[in-house]
Amino acid sequence: MNTRSLGTCLLATPLLLAACAAPKPPALPTASPPAAQSCADSIAAALGRRFALMPQVAAAKRREGVALTDPAQETKVLRQARADATRQGLSAAAAERLFAVLIDLSKAVQAQTPDGDATGPDLATLRRAVAAAGGSLLPEIHRCAPLLAGHPDTMAAALRRDLGPWLDAGQIGALLDALPPRAFPPR
């Protein structure tokens, strides 16, 4: 290396060091990647299908003289959620928490449902439909938790869009706390 090249390197070194040590500007928010958006949409749609059944469930409970709160049914749903989560490789505690929130929110929707149809599907049929809608949640959460990490606003926007007819902002916030990326951390 000649003297001139060495001098240039020596002069440039402090500038390079200063540039490396300088604080970086904050990253600008970016749009959610399509995979995260697709996952949030899928989870929100499954939840929407589940909540859409709640007015019919309320009507069936009234027709059949069943109380709004059914501890035996709730225990059965929570037990099934834990078992399904374990099979999926998810946290059983997180799944139980999610379904406990869903049960509470579902009862709130049912309680707000005005008296309606004197006819309609029976409660057993509706419970199978609710279970089917809820049954798609944990496999989607298993698939989507890694894709939703770092994109909390994506899930929030999807829930506001799809669950707005049934849930208020506070209820959606409670649900968000039980869904990825806040719950079910990526594996």
N, C-alpha and C positions, 0 to 999 in steps of 0.2 A: 504494500500500500504506500503510495507516495505521500509526501508531507501535506500537499493540498487536500487530498482525500481525507486524511486523518483530521485535519483542521475542520473540514466541513462536518464530519461525523461528531467531533467534539462540540461544535456549535449547535448541531441539531439535537443532541442528546437532551439537554435541559428542556427544550421545547416539547419533545416527545414525552418526556416524563411528566411535564406539566399537563399536557393534554390527557394523558392516561389518568392522572390524579384528579382532574377536574370533575366535579359532579356532573352526572349525565342528566339531561332534561327528562322530566317524567314522560313515560310512554303515553301516547295518545290512546284513548279508548278505541278499540277496534270492534268491528261488527263480529257477531258470533259466527264461527265457522258453520258451514251448512250441516255438518254432522251433529253438532250440538243443537242447532235449531230443530233439526229433524227429531232428535231425541226428546227435546222439551215438548214439541208438538205431539209426539206419540204418547208421552206420559199424560199430558194435559187432556188429550182426547179420551184416553181410558178413564181418567177421573171424570170427565164430562159425561161419558156414558153411564158411569155409576151414579152420579148425582142426578142425572135426568130421570132415573128410576124412582127417586125418593118421593115425589108426589104420589106416584102409584102405590108405593109401599105404605105411605101414610093412609091412603084411602083403603087399602086392603086391611090394615090394622084396625081401622075404625069399623069396617064391615064385619070383621071377624072378632071384634071385641078384645084385641090384643093391645096391651099397654105399649106406649111409645118406647119405654126402656124394657129390654128383655135380657136380663143378666146371663141367662143360660146361652142364648144365641151369641151374645157379645163374647163370652168365654170361648165358645166354639170358633168364632171368627179369629180371635187372637191366637188361639192354639194353632189353627191352620196357618196363619201368617208366619208364626215362628217355624213351623215345620217346613213350609215352602221356602222360607229364607235360608234355612239350613241346607236344603237340597240345592239351592242356587249358589251357595257359597257366600251368602250375605250375612250380615249381623242379624241374629234373631231378635236381639233387643231393639235394633233400629226398625225392623219390620213390625214388631209389636207396637212400638211407639207410633209409627205411621198409621197402622190400622186402628189404634185407639183414637187418634185424631180424626180419622175418617168416620169412625162410629159417632163420635161427638158431633162432628159437623153434619153428618147425615140426620141425626136426631134433631138438630137445630132446623134443618131444611124441612123435615117432616112436621115439626111443631108449627112452622110458619105456613104450612100448606092448608088452605081453606078446605072445608068440607067439600067433597066433590062427588065423583061418580059413585053411584050405588052399585055399579057393575064394574067388572074389570078382572084382571088376572088375580088368582088367589095368592096369599102371602108366600106359600111354599114355592110357587112358580117364580114369583118375583125375587125371592131370596136366591134361587138358583141363578137368575139373571144378574143379580148384584154380585154374586160370587164369581161368575164368569167375567164380568167387567173388572172386578178387583183382581182376579187371577192373572190377568195380563200385566199387572203393574210390576210385580217383582222380577219377572224375566226382563222387562224393559229397563228397570232400574239396574239390574245386573249388567246388561249390555251398555247402558248409557252413563253410568256413574263416572267412568273415566273421561268420557267425552264432554260431560257437563262441568267438570272441574275447571274452575277459573271463569265460569260464565253464569254467575248467579242471576243476572238480569234476564238472561234468555228464558230460564224457567219461570221467573216472575211474570214476564210479559205473556207467556203462553197461558199461564193459569188465569191471569186477569182477563184475557180474551175468551177463554173457553169456559171458565167457571163463574164469570160475572153474573149470569142470570140467577145463580143460587147462593153465592157467597159474597160477603162484603170484604173490604180491604183487610180488616183485622183477621177475619177467618182465613183469607188467602195467605196472610202472613204466617199464621199458625201452621198451615199446611206446608208452606215453603220451608219452615224449620224442620219438617219431618221428611223432606225430599232431598235428592241430590241437587246441588253440590253441598248443601249444608249438612245433611245426614247421608249416610251410606258413602263414606269416603271411598275413593277409588282403591282398588286392590293393588 
